């Protein structure tokens, strides 16, 4: 039995969980704070996407993973911030859904 596919699956799940957790925290802070604007989140997301696009061909696996998590978490945070702007109740639902996803991933991870 080859353990590599299981390790790869676990690594991907861990990266998604990390990105979702960061987006969840950032989404809550942006939704509840008047000090951090949605434009700040959008600028961070744009920077993250540019960094990921330029750095994804690097040979350093950890660097690619860091850039991927940064880009995904910031993109998810922009979605939450946009939802907060247009549909504040929907933003809270998105945060709750992300929290539920993170919780499920944590519970599933605990079992394995």
N, C-alpha and C positions, 0 to 999 in steps of 0.2 A: 504494500500500500504506500502510495506516494504522499508524504506529509507536506510537500511544497504547496499544492493548491489550497490546503487548509490554512497554512501560514499566510498565504497571499490574501485569502478571504478575510482572515482575522485582521490583517494589516489594513485592508481597505475599510473594513467596518470601524476600526479604531480611528482612522483618519476622518471618516464621515461623522463619527460621534464627536470628535474634537471640533470639527468645523461647525456642526450644528450647535454645540454647546457655546462656542464663542459667539455665534450669531444670536443665540437666545439671550445671552447676557447683554450683548450690545443692543439688541432690539428693545429689551426692557429699559435699559438706561436711556436710549434715545426717546422712547415713548413717554417716559416719566420725567425726563429732565428738560428744562428749557435752556440749559447751558450748551448742550450739544445739538447742533442743527442737523437736519436731514441732508443739507448740502455738504456738511463735513463727512458724513457717512458715504455720500455719493463720490466725493473726492477720494476718500480712502479706497473705495471699490475700484475707481478708475485707475488709481496708482497700483493697486493689487493686480488688476488684470494686465496692465502694461508690464509689471515685474514678472508675472507668470509667463506672459507671451515671450518675453526676452530671455527668461531663465529656464524655461522648461526643457531646453536641449542640453542643459549642463550634465556632466557625467556624475555629479554628486547626487546620489539618490535622496539623501536626507534634505538637501537643498531644494530639490524638486518637490518633495513632499511638503516642506514648509511653505513654499510658494503656492502650492495647490490649496493647502488648508487656508492660507491667508486670502487667496482669491475667492474660494467658495464661501468662506464665512462672511467676507465683506459683501459679496453679491447677495447672499441670503439676508444680510442686515439691510441692504438697500431695499429689498422686496418688503421687509417688515416696515421700514421707514416710509416707503411709498404708500403702503396700505394704511399706515397710521395717519398719513396726511389726508387721504381720501375717505377712508372708512375706519375710523378709530376702533370701532367694535370688532372689525375684521382683523385689525392688527393684533388685538388682544387674543383673538381666536388663533391667529397664526403663531403667536408666541406660545399659547397653550398647546397647540399641536406640536410645535418643535420641542416643547418640554416633554410632551408625551412620547415623542420619538426618541429623545435622549433617554428617558426613563426605560422604555422598552429595550433599547440597545444596552443599557446598563444591566437590566435584569437578564437579558439573554447572555451577556458577557459573563455574568456571575455564575451561570449554569455550566459554562464550558470550561 
